């Protein structure tokens, strides 16, 4: 696939998630919350998670302010977290961070996580990597407050 086509896919996915964020409603019934703020640009994320009795995340609420990359990454993250255990989510978070850092092993695993593969394009803009990782920081905080955290 031509590099231009990859760039188009990346931009399209980011814009689609920015325009139509998933799980954007605030949860009224939740088990944990997480927040993350980048004081340098003003981006912020507020996250709520609901678990079932088996420890799987059944609902995610994500609200935020900020750039398209921040908002799109949060939307993608909220979809990816549903149905997973905190342990599985931590592994996913680790993968995303490694992907953003250019880890070749993480790059070789681009396909398994649906829209998350589109975050790969953010690496072309190193100053925006913090934008993409901000929702994941809020997720880390929320997971750290759970009983198995």
Order of alpha helices (4+ residues) and beta strands (2+ residues): alpha-beta-beta-beta-alpha-alpha-alpha-alpha
